[in-house]
Amino acid sequence: MPEGILAALRELERADEQIGAALADLDRLAGDVDSVRARVDELEAFAARLPAEREGRAAELERSRAAASAAQRVLEEAKGAARGAGPEAAQEAERFQVRARDRASVAERRVTEAVAAAGDLENQVGKATLEGHELHTRARKLAAELRGRPRIAEDAGKEPRPGLDGVEAWSEVARASLFVARGQLSAEREAVIRQANELGAVALGEPLSPMGTGALTRRVENGLAHRDA
């Protein structure tokens, strides 16, 4: 009987290891799905902000150009005043021209900054579009990994529809399916560990504190060895 129990315990230990590996694989897949979903959420938030961002940066560019145009007109007036100023007013006219030139320089810099900001936003749009395609590719690969797996819903293995909306919808199904599958495997593992502990208690003839199958098998092996010595 002890040898039979030991053989059963070793078989349960192998089953526990297999379930543990399967759980680790599901956790990896769940982490990958969560990573894709989190980035999709960020890109969708960016897309939602985009119209207002574009409008704001276009308005800032328009304001800066209007200010630069006004500052340039003032500078031209200052130059004309400096050329026509008499000896008594020359110094004041020169100071006015310097101030006008400084204002025009600042205004032009703001135009340059506004143009750069608008361009930067469009660069972000281009990168977001490219990343959206990459996320869809990642989602397709993950769906292929999920396809046909035990305990995984069939819809989780289907290719996502195009676009971020398609990836988002697929990720919801995949996450739910992985959660359910993990729960089922965890329950199976608990049953294996419980069964192993019950067998261990029978083999040693004493109640045992709950422990993992590996530690339990070693405990029973040692206990039986000492009993036979």
Disulfide bonds with the S-S distance in Angstrom:
none
